[in-house]
């Protein structure tokens, strides 16, 4: 019985986080921004660490292949290790954006804590160079990343798995909203 209640509590938390009109409005706003910038020939740059990097890779793939929103992600191990070695781990995402980003592109930056130095530095660089930032974070609401985005998605939780799952759900909702349906061919 205790395990069932544990699971019910998690489901209740997910429902509370997902049925939120403020977030739904942001999802629609980001969808419109991505389509507008894509139509101008700009791209989306996804970045994160650990599980957030996996989410970034998944979303870069789905946004490109399914939603036809040109997207990139810097998760190649040789790329990361070379840039981290040459520029410092805290600067590698910023440097990647400086090489591959241009004014009008969009940076979607994901950090569960919102305090990862490499993601925060990338957000600062992007904003300073005309690249709008859409942030996904959790933990404390006043985390650095949540203060830097043009549109900020924040999960009020201290639980990594809840934060990461909600980030992925929100991002893939944006993708499906662009497509206009949730069931489609992957060919």
Secondary structure, 3 states (H helix, E strand, C coil): CHHHHHHHHHHHHHHHHHCCHHHHHHHHHHHHHHHHHHHCCCCEEEEECCHHHHHHHHHHHHHHHCCCCCEEECCCHHHHHHHHHHHCHHHHHHHHHHHHCCCCCEEEEEECCCCCHHHHHHHHHHHHCCCEEEEEECCCCCCHHHHHCCEEEECCCCCHHHHHHHHHHHHHHHHHHHHCCCCCCCC
